[in-house]
Amino acid sequence: MNAAVNTQLKRKHFSVAINWHEKPIEWHLEQYGSWLLLDDHYFSLGESSVLGHLIDTANGVVVDRRQRVAPLCKINDEHADAVADMLTHLMQNETTKTKKWMRIVIMFYVEFKSEETIAKKLGVSEFSVARDKMLGMVRLATKYQFKSLIIGA
């Protein structure tokens, strides 16, 4: 218990933990998705065990459902923690509509799903997915003053 408390006390607020202005927010989200795929971080995507994943792979069962190729991970654990904290903070403090937008942003940038797959999963049109993804990125970039490819800032 004390170790968990000490970790939380030493952890910086996500807004100052990393240099958000170095790269666009889209890069940070994709890097976080790549980080989740490394080693034991795979559990975060819903797999029950690494051994189960290896057995499924050996048996030809497709577990990895990404439709887009993840970039090579270039971030460390502290960077990933900052992105996770930012996403958690956003999902806890926003309106229902903004949470819907952010869910699509996370599915696209962090889980590497295609717009077509997201549309089928949510039962909406691809246009709605593209629109909500853009609105989510604009909200994210303007709320925290992040550099973004969508708004060109």
Secondary structure, DSSP 4 states (H G I P E B T S, - for coil): -HHHHHHHHHPPPHHHHS-TTSS-HHHHHHHHHHHHTSGGGGGGGT-S-HHHHHHHHHTT------SSPPPPP---HHHHHHHHHHHHHHHHHS-HHHHHHHHHHIIIIIS---HHHHHHHHTS-HHHHHHHHHHHHHHHHHHTT---TTTT-
